[in-house]
Amino acid sequence: MKKLASKISIAVFLALALFIVTTLVLPVASARADSSPECWAVLVGVSDYKYPIGDLDYCDDDARELSNILSPVWGSSHVRTLIDSQASKANILDAIDWLADNAGPEDTVLFSFSGHGSDYQNGYFCPYDSLTYSWDNDISSPELADAFLPIDAGKVVIILDICHAGEFQDNMGTAGRVILMACRSYETSQESGFLGNGVYTYYLLQAMDNFEDADANNDYELSAEEIAEYANPLANIWNSGQHAVLYDGYYGELALLARFVFTLNVALPFGTTVLTLDGEEYTLIPSPMLWVPGVSHTITVPQLVDPGTGTRYVFTQWDDGYVMVTRVITHGAYTANYDKEHFLDVISAFGDPQGSGWYLHGLSADFSVTDYIELPDTRHYFTGWSGDYTGTASSASIYMNAPQTVTANWRHEYLLTLNSAYGTLAGAGWYEEGEQVDFSVTDYVEFPDAKHYFTGWSGDYIGTSPMASLTMSEPNVVDANWRHEYLLTIDSEYGDPEGAGWYDEGQTAAVSVEPVQGFLVRHIFDGWSGDLTDDDADSSIVINSPKVVTANWRADFVQLYILIGGVVVVAVIVTIIVRIRRRAG
């Protein structure tokens, strides 16, 4: 028992030690499982100060409109918007801490402030409670820089639409940051008389709304640098006394929005899924989309669209030459190219039709058929095409600008076959379809031992007249039927046999003869031979063909021998009597 307890204690100790080692020594995995880059924003706009200082009527709208553009793309949970009384110093610094807590090294952070600013003590801007309650609630350039130190994002964009915005460049302008400032450090909106606070952001918003124009390098990514390049000339043109300034501490371009544009080279049938984007199906071409830069998206188009109308669409490739229907992208304009094909249906009941199949729109399709077909009882002669093509040549071509159907037409000849075991037939042979044909047969045939009487037609025609007609709509076989009479012949050397004569086929004939013929030399019946084998003088035979029956006889001399014996006896007696008398005389 003690050994068991000891083993359990050792196991617990080892497990605890392993837990401590893995917890303290091994690196801790990042809390973010998704490695896709994300974007985070804090947007601040303060217009509602307790007393007006300059033209501050647009600042709250700046924050709202920026949020309206970025929230649908970056995600509403990734954008914090502070308007007027919400934009206290504590709330602004708390929002910057929120950026530090969420943004990773691959993420993008944007901070925008539109409101009142000054060049006092290296520059500052005024949260809502700065001018209303205490000047100590302002946020200076060094203080803002310190607030951004915990942010781990490698891409930071700061937009300052305030007076003396240039004062923030020295403290905020570190590597990996892009600062868009409404004016230089010594410039104020009040001096210009035109360019008031919030107006610079108006042009930044205009750049985002005009993505295609602002995307200077046409790479379908809108960077902070391109936004400034688009907005600064518009802002500076109002007055030479105030100039928008860009400080770029980021290597390359810091993209804020990615754009996706999808098109087709042909119009696919209504209701077709033209695109599947990240699992979502679209039956209409979607409007251009804005995406988080660097995030991968999967797009798929159908390989084949065949609505069953005789026209189909076959995917060939994307406009950049990529040939798979599914691909992973991050931004750009993509056109899915399809071949439009039409089906040619070549219809023919005969003649091995060739050419049916799919053809590219606008091409010519060749088709053909064998122009003569002969079967044992049918002949087919090609006469021409009908449908979407008319012509008499057995080989032709048709322009494929729509589904096409061509039908081969034929003239037909059919064989009339007449069968008869007897008589003379007339009318058999080849006739065109629809032709009326007369045919006939001799209605009586007689041979020395057989008579044949025509009784009617069977097969593809039914009738009793030996002369008839029918319409040739197909091959026809007509048989002449007959009733038969056969001669029964009885041969006999003796006697007068009975039963010979003519009989209907299948009839049973009775035959007979007297079995004994003659007196002194008699002839005794010895059976039938030929088509009848029987020993009885009274017999019968089934007449299914001409029959010959022979009566056989054998000679019987008994009566003659008796007679001769009698004569001899009489003669002896007479001789004896004569001799006796002579002796007596």
C-alpha positions as CSV (number, residue, x, y, z in Angstrom):
1,M,0.0,0.0,0.0
2,K,2.9,2.3,0.9
3,K,4.6,1.5,-2.4
4,L,1.3,2.4,-4.3
5,A,1.0,5.7,-2.4
6,S,4.7,6.5,-3.2
7,K,4.2,5.8,-6.9
8,I,1.1,8.1,-7.0
9,S,3.0,10.9,-5.2
10,I,5.9,10.6,-7.7
11,A,3.4,10.7,-10.7
12,V,1.7,13.8,-9.2
13,F,5.1,15.4,-8.7
14,L,6.2,14.7,-12.2
15,A,2.9,16.0,-13.7
16,L,3.2,19.2,-11.6
17,A,6.8,19.7,-12.7
18,L,5.9,19.2,-16.3
19,F,3.1,21.8,-16.0
20,I,5.5,24.4,-14.5
21,V,8.1,23.8,-17.1
22,T,5.6,24.1,-20.0
23,T,4.0,27.1,-18.5
24,L,7.1,29.1,-17.6
25,V,9.7,27.9,-20.1
26,L,7.8,27.2,-23.4
27,P,6.6,30.2,-25.4
28,V,3.0,31.1,-25.1
29,A,1.0,31.0,-28.4
30,S,-0.7,34.2,-29.6
31,A,-4.3,34.6,-28.6
32,R,-5.1,35.4,-32.2
33,A,-5.6,32.2,-34.1
34,D,-6.4,34.0,-37.4
35,S,-3.2,35.0,-39.1
36,S,-5.0,37.3,-41.6
37,P,-4.1,41.0,-41.2
38,E,-6.8,43.1,-39.6
39,C,-7.5,46.9,-39.4
40,W,-8.3,48.9,-36.3
41,A,-9.5,52.5,-36.1
42,V,-10.2,55.2,-33.6
43,L,-12.1,58.1,-35.2
44,V,-12.6,61.3,-33.2
45,G,-14.6,64.4,-34.2
46,V,-15.3,67.3,-31.9
47,S,-17.5,70.2,-33.0
48,D,-19.8,70.9,-30.1
49,Y,-17.5,73.0,-27.9
50,K,-19.2,75.2,-25.3
51,Y,-18.1,78.3,-27.2
52,P,-17.1,78.5,-30.8
53,I,-13.4,78.7,-31.7
54,G,-13.0,79.0,-35.5
55,D,-15.1,77.1,-38.0
56,L,-15.6,73.7,-36.3
57,D,-19.0,72.8,-37.8
58,Y,-17.6,69.7,-39.8
59,C,-15.5,67.9,-37.4
60,D,-18.1,65.5,-36.0
61,D,-19.2,64.7,-39.5
62,D,-15.7,63.8,-40.4
63,A,-15.6,61.0,-37.8
64,R,-19.1,59.8,-38.8
65,E,-18.3,59.6,-42.5
66,L,-15.0,57.9,-42.0
67,S,-16.8,55.3,-39.9
68,N,-19.4,54.9,-42.6
69,I,-16.6,54.0,-45.1
70,L,-14.3,51.9,-42.8
71,S,-16.8,50.0,-40.6
72,P,-18.4,47.9,-43.4
73,V,-14.9,47.0,-44.6
74,W,-12.8,46.6,-41.5
75,G,-15.8,45.5,-39.3
76,S,-17.8,47.5,-36.9
77,S,-16.1,45.8,-34.0
78,H,-12.8,47.1,-35.3
79,V,-13.8,50.8,-35.4
80,R,-14.4,53.0,-32.5
81,T,-16.1,56.4,-33.1
82,L,-16.1,59.2,-30.5
83,I,-18.3,62.2,-31.3
84,D,-18.3,65.4,-29.3
85,S,-19.1,64.6,-25.6
86,Q,-17.9,61.0,-26.1
87,A,-14.5,62.4,-27.1
88,S,-13.2,63.1,-23.6
89,K,-9.4,62.9,-23.0
90,A,-10.0,59.7,-20.9
91,N,-12.1,58.1,-23.6
92,I,-9.6,59.0,-26.4
93,L,-6.6,57.5,-24.4
94,D,-8.7,54.5,-23.5
95,A,-9.5,53.9,-27.2
96,I,-5.8,54.1,-28.0
97,D,-5.2,51.5,-25.3
98,W,-7.9,49.4,-27.0
99,L,-5.8,49.6,-30.2
100,A,-2.8,48.4,-28.4
101,D,-4.7,45.5,-26.9
102,N,-6.0,44.3,-30.2
103,A,-3.7,45.2,-33.1
104,G,-1.0,42.6,-33.9
105,P,2.3,43.1,-35.8
106,E,0.7,42.4,-39.2
107,D,-2.3,44.7,-38.5
108,T,-3.0,48.3,-39.5
109,V,-4.0,51.0,-37.1
110,L,-5.7,54.3,-38.0
111,F,-6.2,57.2,-35.6
112,S,-8.0,60.3,-36.8
113,F,-8.8,63.5,-34.9
114,S,-10.8,66.4,-36.3
115,G,-11.3,69.4,-34.1
116,H,-9.3,72.2,-32.4
117,G,-5.5,72.2,-32.2
118,S,-2.7,74.6,-31.2
119,D,1.1,75.0,-31.4
120,Y,1.4,75.6,-27.7
121,Q,4.0,73.3,-25.9
122,N,5.0,71.4,-29.1
123,G,1.4,71.2,-30.3
124,Y,-1.8,69.8,-28.8
125,F,-5.3,69.0,-29.7
126,C,-8.4,69.5,-27.7
127,P,-10.7,66.7,-26.6
128,Y,-14.2,67.7,-25.7
129,D,-13.5,68.3,-22.0
130,S,-10.3,70.3,-22.8
131,L,-12.0,73.6,-23.8
132,T,-15.2,72.9,-21.8
133,Y,-13.8,72.0,-18.4
134,S,-10.0,72.4,-18.1
135,W,-7.1,73.2,-20.5
136,D,-5.3,70.5,-18.6
137,N,-7.4,67.9,-20.6
138,D,-5.7,68.7,-23.9
139,I,-3.5,66.0,-25.5
140,S,0.0,67.2,-26.5
141,S,2.2,65.8,-29.2
142,P,4.5,64.0,-26.7
143,E,1.6,62.6,-24.8
144,L,0.0,61.2,-28.0
145,A,3.3,59.7,-28.9
146,D,3.6,58.0,-25.5
147,A,0.1,56.7,-25.8
148,F,1.0,55.0,-29.1
149,L,4.2,53.3,-27.8
150,P,2.4,50.1,-26.7
151,I,0.8,49.6,-30.1
152,D,2.5,46.7,-31.8
153,A,1.1,47.2,-35.2
154,G,3.7,47.7,-37.9
155,K,1.4,50.0,-39.9
156,V,0.1,53.2,-38.3
157,V,-1.8,56.0,-40.0
158,I,-2.5,59.2,-38.1
159,I,-4.9,61.9,-39.5
160,L,-4.8,65.3,-37.8
161,D,-7.3,67.8,-39.1
162,I,-6.4,70.6,-36.7
163,C,-4.7,73.9,-36.6
164,H,-0.9,73.6,-36.3
165,A,-1.1,69.9,-37.2
166,G,2.5,70.0,-38.3
167,E,3.6,70.3,-34.7
168,F,2.9,66.6,-34.3
169,Q,5.3,65.4,-36.9
170,D,8.5,65.4,-34.8
171,N,7.1,63.3,-32.0
172,M,4.7,61.1,-34.0
173,G,6.7,60.7,-37.2
174,T,8.6,57.4,-36.4
175,A,9.2,54.5,-38.8
176,G,6.2,52.5,-39.8
177,R,3.9,55.6,-39.5
178,V,2.2,57.8,-42.0
179,I,0.9,61.1,-40.8
180,L,-1.6,63.2,-42.8
181,M,-1.7,66.7,-41.4
182,A,-4.2,69.5,-42.4
183,C,-1.5,72.2,-42.3
184,R,2.0,73.0,-41.3
185,S,3.1,73.7,-37.8
186,Y,2.8,77.5,-38.0
187,E,-0.5,77.5,-40.0
188,T,-4.0,77.9,-38.7
189,S,-7.4,77.6,-40.4
190,Q,-8.4,81.0,-39.1
191,E,-5.6,82.7,-41.0
192,S,-6.7,81.2,-44.3
193,G,-10.3,82.4,-44.0
194,F,-11.3,79.5,-46.2
195,L,-9.9,76.2,-45.1
196,G,-11.5,75.5,-41.8
197,N,-11.2,72.6,-39.4
198,G,-12.7,69.4,-40.9
199,V,-12.3,70.6,-44.5
200,Y,-9.1,68.6,-45.0
201,T,-10.8,65.4,-44.0
202,Y,-13.5,66.2,-46.5
203,Y,-10.9,65.7,-49.3
204,L,-9.6,62.6,-47.7
205,L,-13.1,61.2,-47.8
206,Q,-13.4,62.3,-51.4
207,A,-10.3,60.3,-52.2
208,M,-11.8,57.2,-50.6
209,D,-15.1,57.8,-52.5
210,N,-13.2,58.1,-55.8
211,F,-11.1,55.0,-55.4
212,E,-10.3,54.6,-59.1
213,D,-9.1,58.2,-59.4
214,A,-7.1,58.2,-56.2
215,D,-5.5,54.8,-56.9
216,A,-2.5,56.4,-58.7
217,N,-0.6,53.2,-59.5
218,N,-3.8,51.3,-60.4
219,D,-2.9,48.3,-58.1
220,Y,-6.4,48.2,-56.6
221,E,-5.1,49.1,-53.2
222,L,-5.7,52.6,-51.8
223,S,-2.8,53.7,-49.6
224,A,-2.5,56.5,-47.1
225,E,0.1,58.0,-49.4
226,E,-2.3,57.9,-52.4
227,I,-5.1,59.4,-50.3
228,A,-2.9,62.3,-49.3
229,E,-1.6,62.7,-52.9
230,Y,-5.2,63.0,-54.1
231,A,-6.4,65.2,-51.3
232,N,-3.5,67.6,-50.6
233,P,-3.6,69.5,-53.9
234,L,-7.3,70.0,-53.5
235,A,-6.9,71.3,-49.9
236,N,-3.9,73.5,-50.8
237,I,-5.5,75.1,-53.7
238,W,-7.9,77.1,-51.5
239,N,-5.2,79.3,-50.0
240,S,-1.5,79.6,-50.1
241,G,-1.5,80.4,-46.4
242,Q,-2.3,76.8,-45.3
243,H,-0.9,73.6,-46.8
244,A,-1.8,70.0,-46.1
245,V,1.3,68.0,-45.2
246,L,2.2,64.3,-45.6
247,Y,4.9,62.6,-43.4
248,D,5.7,59.1,-44.6
249,G,7.7,56.9,-42.3
250,Y,6.5,53.7,-43.8
251,Y,8.6,51.8,-46.4
252,G,6.5,51.4,-49.5
253,E,2.8,52.2,-49.5
254,L,0.6,51.7,-46.5
255,A,-2.6,50.3,-47.9
256,L,-5.9,51.1,-46.1
257,L,-8.4,49.7,-48.5
258,A,-8.3,47.0,-51.2
259,R,-10.7,46.9,-54.1
260,F,-12.1,43.9,-55.9
261,V,-13.8,44.3,-59.2
262,F,-15.4,41.3,-61.0
263,T,-16.6,41.2,-64.6
264,L,-17.6,38.7,-67.2
265,N,-16.8,38.8,-70.9
266,V,-20.3,37.6,-71.7
267,A,-23.7,37.8,-70.0
268,L,-24.6,34.5,-68.4
269,P,-28.2,33.4,-68.2
270,F,-30.4,35.1,-65.6
271,G,-30.4,33.2,-62.3
272,T,-27.0,31.6,-62.9
273,T,-24.5,31.7,-60.0
274,V,-21.9,33.9,-61.7
275,L,-19.5,34.1,-58.8
276,T,-18.9,32.4,-55.4
277,L,-17.0,34.6,-53.1
278,D,-15.8,33.1,-49.8
279,G,-18.7,30.6,-50.0
280,E,-21.4,33.2,-50.8
281,E,-23.1,32.8,-54.2
282,Y,-23.9,35.8,-56.5
283,T,-26.4,35.5,-59.3
284,L,-25.7,39.1,-60.5
285,I,-22.3,40.6,-61.0
286,P,-21.5,42.2,-57.6
287,S,-20.6,45.9,-57.4
288,P,-16.9,46.7,-56.8
289,M,-16.0,45.7,-53.2
290,L,-13.7,47.2,-50.6
291,W,-11.7,44.7,-48.5
292,V,-9.1,44.7,-45.8
293,P,-5.7,44.9,-47.5
294,G,-3.7,41.6,-47.5
295,V,-6.7,39.4,-46.5
296,S,-7.1,36.4,-48.8
297,H,-10.4,35.6,-50.5
298,T,-11.5,32.6,-52.5
299,I,-13.4,33.2,-55.7
300,T,-14.9,30.6,-57.9
301,V,-16.8,30.8,-61.2
302,P,-18.7,28.0,-62.9
303,Q,-16.8,25.7,-65.2
304,L,-19.8,25.2,-67.4
305,V,-23.2,27.0,-67.6
306,D,-25.7,25.0,-69.6
307,P,-29.4,26.1,-69.1
308,G,-30.6,23.5,-71.6
309,T,-31.6,26.1,-74.3
310,G,-29.0,25.0,-76.9
311,T,-26.6,27.7,-75.8
312,R,-24.0,27.1,-73.2
313,Y,-21.0,28.9,-71.7
314,V,-17.6,27.2,-71.1
315,F,-15.0,28.8,-68.9
316,T,-11.7,29.3,-70.7
317,Q,-9.5,31.4,-68.4
318,W,-9.2,34.6,-66.4
319,D,-8.1,37.7,-68.1
320,D,-4.6,37.3,-66.6
321,G,-4.2,33.8,-68.2
322,Y,-5.1,31.7,-65.0
323,V,-7.0,28.7,-66.1
324,M,-8.5,27.3,-62.9
325,V,-12.1,28.3,-62.0
326,T,-11.1,28.7,-58.3
327,R,-8.4,31.1,-57.1
328,V,-7.3,32.9,-54.0
329,I,-6.9,36.7,-54.3
330,T,-6.4,39.8,-52.1
331,H,-7.4,42.6,-54.5
332,G,-7.7,43.5,-58.1
333,A,-9.9,43.4,-61.1
334,Y,-10.7,40.0,-62.5
335,T,-12.6,39.1,-65.6
336,A,-13.8,35.5,-66.1
337,N,-13.7,34.7,-69.8
338,Y,-16.2,32.3,-71.3
339,D,-16.7,30.8,-74.8
340,K,-20.3,31.0,-75.9
341,E,-21.3,27.9,-77.7
342,H,-24.3,26.9,-79.6
343,F,-25.6,23.3,-80.3
344,L,-26.1,22.1,-83.9
345,D,-28.6,19.3,-84.0
346,V,-28.4,17.3,-87.3
347,I,-31.6,15.2,-87.5
348,S,-31.9,12.4,-90.0
349,A,-33.7,9.0,-89.8
350,F,-31.2,7.6,-92.2
351,G,-27.8,8.2,-93.8
352,D,-25.4,8.4,-90.8
353,P,-25.8,12.2,-90.1
354,Q,-22.6,14.0,-89.2
355,G,-22.0,17.4,-87.5
356,S,-24.1,17.4,-84.4
357,G,-22.3,19.1,-81.5
358,W,-21.3,22.3,-79.8
359,Y,-19.7,25.2,-81.8
360,L,-18.3,28.5,-80.9
361,H,-20.5,31.5,-81.4
362,G,-19.8,33.1,-84.8
363,L,-18.1,30.1,-86.4
364,S,-19.4,28.0,-89.3
365,A,-20.3,24.3,-88.7
366,D,-20.1,21.6,-91.3
367,F,-22.7,18.9,-91.5
368,S,-23.6,16.1,-93.9
369,V,-25.5,12.9,-94.6
370,T,-25.2,10.0,-96.9
371,D,-27.5,10.7,-99.8
372,Y,-28.6,7.2,-100.7
373,I,-29.4,4.3,-98.5
374,E,-30.6,0.9,-99.8
375,L,-31.9,-1.9,-97.6
376,P,-33.3,-5.2,-98.7
377,D,-36.9,-3.8,-98.8
378,T,-36.4,-0.1,-98.6
379,R,-34.5,2.6,-100.6
380,H,-34.0,6.2,-99.2
381,Y,-33.1,9.1,-101.5
382,F,-31.9,12.4,-99.9
383,T,-33.9,15.3,-101.2
384,G,-32.7,18.3,-99.2
385,W,-32.4,20.1,-95.8
386,S,-35.1,21.9,-93.9
387,G,-35.2,23.8,-90.6
388,D,-32.5,26.4,-90.0
389,Y,-30.8,25.6,-93.3
390,T,-32.3,24.9,-96.7
391,G,-30.4,23.3,-99.6
392,T,-30.2,20.1,-101.6
393,A,-26.4,19.3,-101.3
394,S,-25.9,16.5,-98.9
395,S,-22.8,18.3,-97.4
396,A,-23.3,21.9,-96.2
397,S,-22.3,24.4,-93.5
398,I,-24.2,26.9,-91.3
399,Y,-23.3,30.1,-89.4
400,M,-23.6,29.4,-85.6
401,N,-24.9,32.6,-84.1
402,A,-27.7,30.7,-82.2
403,P,-28.7,27.1,-81.6
404,Q,-29.4,25.5,-85.0
405,T,-31.5,22.5,-86.1
406,V,-31.3,21.0,-89.5
407,T,-33.4,18.1,-90.7
408,A,-32.5,15.8,-93.6
409,N,-35.5,15.0,-95.8
410,W,-35.9,11.8,-97.8
411,R,-37.8,10.3,-100.7
412,H,-38.6,6.6,-100.0
413,E,-39.2,3.6,-102.1
414,Y,-40.6,0.4,-100.7
415,L,-40.6,-3.2,-102.0
416,L,-43.9,-5.0,-102.5
417,T,-43.3,-8.7,-102.2
418,L,-45.9,-11.2,-103.4
419,N,-45.8,-14.8,-102.4
420,S,-47.8,-17.6,-103.9
421,A,-47.2,-21.3,-104.3
422,Y,-49.3,-21.4,-107.4
423,G,-50.6,-19.2,-110.2
424,T,-49.0,-16.3,-111.9
425,L,-48.3,-13.2,-109.8
426,A,-48.3,-9.6,-111.1
427,G,-47.5,-6.3,-109.4
428,A,-44.5,-7.1,-107.2
429,G,-41.6,-4.6,-107.2
430,W,-40.3,-1.2,-106.0
431,Y,-42.8,1.7,-105.5
432,E,-42.5,5.3,-104.1
433,E,-44.0,6.1,-100.7
434,G,-47.7,6.9,-101.1
435,E,-48.0,5.2,-104.5
436,Q,-51.2,3.1,-105.2
437,V,-50.1,-0.4,-106.4
438,D,-52.3,-2.9,-108.2
439,F,-51.4,-6.6,-107.9
440,S,-53.0,-9.9,-108.8
441,V,-52.7,-13.7,-109.1
442,T,-54.3,-16.4,-111.3
443,D,-57.3,-17.6,-109.3
444,Y,-57.4,-21.3,-110.5
445,V,-54.6,-23.7,-111.3
446,E,-55.2,-27.3,-112.4
447,F,-52.7,-30.1,-112.7
448,P,-53.4,-33.8,-113.7
449,D,-53.6,-34.8,-110.1
450,A,-54.2,-31.5,-108.2
451,K,-56.5,-28.5,-108.4
452,H,-55.7,-25.1,-106.6
453,Y,-58.4,-22.6,-105.9
454,F,-57.4,-19.0,-104.8
455,T,-59.2,-18.1,-101.5
456,G,-57.7,-14.7,-100.6
457,W,-54.7,-12.6,-99.5
458,S,-53.0,-12.4,-96.1
459,G,-50.0,-10.6,-94.6
460,D,-49.9,-6.8,-95.2
461,Y,-53.2,-7.0,-97.2
462,I,-56.4,-8.8,-96.5
463,G,-58.9,-9.6,-99.2
464,T,-60.6,-12.3,-101.3
465,S,-60.3,-10.8,-104.8
466,P,-57.4,-12.1,-106.9
467,M,-57.0,-8.5,-108.2
468,A,-56.3,-5.9,-105.4
469,S,-54.4,-2.7,-104.6
470,L,-52.8,-1.0,-101.6
471,T,-50.9,2.2,-100.7
472,M,-47.2,1.9,-100.2
473,S,-46.4,3.5,-96.9
474,E,-43.8,0.9,-95.9
475,P,-42.4,-2.4,-97.2
476,N,-45.3,-4.9,-97.8
477,V,-45.4,-8.6,-98.0
478,V,-48.6,-10.2,-99.3
479,D,-49.3,-13.9,-99.5
480,A,-51.8,-15.6,-101.8
481,N,-53.8,-18.4,-100.0
482,W,-55.3,-21.4,-101.7
483,R,-57.8,-24.2,-101.3
484,H,-56.5,-27.5,-102.8
485,E,-58.1,-30.7,-104.3
486,Y,-56.1,-33.8,-104.9
487,L,-56.7,-36.9,-107.1
488,L,-56.9,-40.3,-105.5
489,T,-55.9,-43.0,-108.0
490,I,-56.6,-46.7,-107.2
491,D,-54.8,-49.2,-109.3
492,S,-56.0,-52.8,-109.2
493,E,-55.4,-55.7,-111.7
494,Y,-58.6,-57.4,-110.6
495,G,-61.9,-56.3,-109.4
496,D,-63.5,-52.9,-109.4
497,P,-62.0,-50.9,-106.5
498,E,-64.1,-48.0,-105.1
499,G,-63.0,-44.6,-103.7
500,A,-60.9,-43.1,-106.5
501,G,-61.5,-39.5,-107.4
502,W,-61.0,-35.8,-106.3
503,Y,-60.9,-34.9,-102.7
504,D,-60.4,-31.6,-100.8
505,E,-57.1,-31.3,-98.9
506,G,-57.5,-32.9,-95.5
507,Q,-60.5,-35.0,-96.5
508,T,-60.5,-38.7,-95.6
509,A,-61.3,-41.0,-98.6
510,A,-62.7,-44.6,-98.1
511,V,-61.2,-47.2,-100.4
512,S,-62.4,-50.7,-100.9
513,V,-62.3,-53.8,-103.2
514,E,-63.9,-57.2,-103.3
515,P,-61.3,-59.4,-101.6
516,V,-61.8,-62.5,-103.8
517,Q,-62.0,-62.4,-107.6
518,G,-62.5,-65.4,-110.0
519,F,-63.9,-69.0,-109.8
520,L,-61.6,-71.8,-110.8
521,V,-58.5,-69.7,-110.4
522,R,-59.3,-67.2,-107.7
523,H,-57.4,-63.9,-106.9
524,I,-57.3,-63.1,-103.2
525,F,-56.7,-59.5,-102.0
526,D,-53.3,-59.3,-100.4
527,G,-53.2,-55.6,-99.1
528,W,-52.8,-52.1,-100.2
529,S,-49.5,-50.5,-101.2
530,G,-48.3,-47.1,-102.6
531,D,-49.6,-44.2,-100.5
532,L,-51.7,-46.6,-98.3
533,T,-50.4,-49.6,-96.4
534,D,-53.2,-51.8,-95.0
535,D,-54.3,-55.5,-95.3
536,D,-58.0,-54.6,-95.0
537,A,-59.9,-54.5,-98.3
538,D,-62.0,-51.7,-96.7
539,S,-59.7,-48.9,-95.6
540,S,-59.3,-45.1,-95.7
541,I,-56.7,-42.5,-96.4
542,V,-56.2,-38.8,-95.6
543,I,-55.9,-36.7,-98.7
544,N,-53.1,-34.1,-98.2
545,S,-51.5,-34.5,-101.6
546,P,-52.2,-36.5,-104.8
547,K,-52.4,-40.2,-103.7
548,V,-51.9,-43.4,-105.7
549,V,-53.0,-46.6,-104.0
550,T,-52.5,-50.1,-105.5
551,A,-54.5,-53.2,-104.6
552,N,-52.2,-56.3,-104.4
553,W,-53.5,-59.9,-105.2
554,R,-52.4,-63.5,-104.9
555,A,-53.6,-66.4,-107.1
556,D,-55.6,-69.3,-105.5
557,F,-55.8,-72.6,-107.5
558,V,-57.6,-74.8,-105.0
559,Q,-60.9,-74.7,-106.9
560,L,-59.2,-75.6,-110.1
561,Y,-57.4,-78.5,-108.4
562,I,-60.6,-79.8,-107.0
563,L,-62.3,-79.6,-110.4
564,I,-59.4,-81.4,-112.1
565,G,-59.4,-84.0,-109.3
566,G,-63.2,-84.5,-109.7
567,V,-62.8,-84.9,-113.5
568,V,-60.1,-87.5,-113.0
569,V,-62.2,-89.5,-110.6
570,V,-65.2,-89.4,-112.9
571,A,-63.0,-90.4,-115.8
572,V,-61.6,-93.4,-113.8
573,I,-65.0,-94.4,-112.7
574,V,-66.4,-94.2,-116.2
575,T,-63.4,-96.1,-117.5
576,I,-63.9,-98.8,-115.0
577,I,-67.7,-99.0,-115.7
578,V,-67.0,-99.3,-119.4
579,R,-64.5,-102.0,-118.9
580,I,-66.8,-103.9,-116.7
581,R,-69.5,-103.7,-119.2
582,R,-67.3,-104.8,-121.9
583,R,-66.3,-107.8,-120.0
584,A,-69.8,-108.6,-119.2
585,G,-70.8,-108.4,-122.8
